[in-house]
Amino acid sequence: MSMTVHVDIVSAEANIFSGTAKMLHASGEMGDLGILPRHAPLLTKLKPGEIRVERSDGEDEFYYISGGMLEVQPHCITVLADTAIRAKDLDEAAAKQAKERAEQALLDQKGDVDIAQVAHELAEAMAQLQAISKMRAKSGR
């Protein structure tokens, strides 16, 4: 039997996932992370992107987070996300529209446009689209 670690993915709205996993993949602020059981303790910021949980039964689950924190202890991984959504529940059309709106706002840059906010919205939309794409590629859809 392979080693596993307990994983919790929570947001302000709900507990999205709680269970055992062989590995967790996340987009850290300083780069991509792969966390295995008995990983050294770690606390880091997460950027908007995909969280992939390799469950103990061999299945992968995909989630999108808008940012947050990752805490790793040897036998427990906790993702504290601002917003967390199962990748299969993401609205691809809405993400594409948000991306287009943000790109247009960056091009127009009229008076009261908050560039940092628009750049953040663009990053979130692109991360959602990437999570959808990776989930489809992995599941063969």
Residue, then its C-alpha position, 0 to 999 in steps of 0.5 A: m500500500s502506498m503512503t498517503v497524506h490527509v488533504d483539506i481544501v477549504s474556502a470562505e464559502a465551504n470545505i471543498f475536499s477532505g480526504t487522503a491523497k498520494m500527492l497534491h500539485a499547486s501553483g505557488e507564488m514562487g513556482d509549481l509545487g508537488i507535495l508528497p506524504r511526509h513532506a517537510p513543513l511548509l507555509t506558502k502563498l498560492k497564486p490563482g490556478e489549479i490544484r490537482v489532488e492525486r487521490s489514494d484510489g488513483e483518480d485525480e481531482f482538479y480544483y481552481i483557486s483564486g489564491g490563498m495559502l498552503e500549509v504542509q505538515p508531514h501528515c496533513i496538507t491544508v489549502l486555504a483558498d480565497t475562492a475554491i471551485r471544482a474544475k468541472d463546475l467552472d463556467e468556461a464561457a464566463a471565464k472567456q468573457a472575463k478574460e476578454r473584458a480584462e484584455q480590453a480594459l488593459l488596452d483601453q486604459k481609460g482614466d479610472v481603470d485600476i490596472a492592478q485589479v484588471a491584471h488580477e482579473l485577467a490572471e484569474a480568468m486565464a487560470q480558470l481556463q487553464a484548469i479547465s483545459k488540464m482537466r479535459a486533457k487528463s480525463g480525455r474529454 
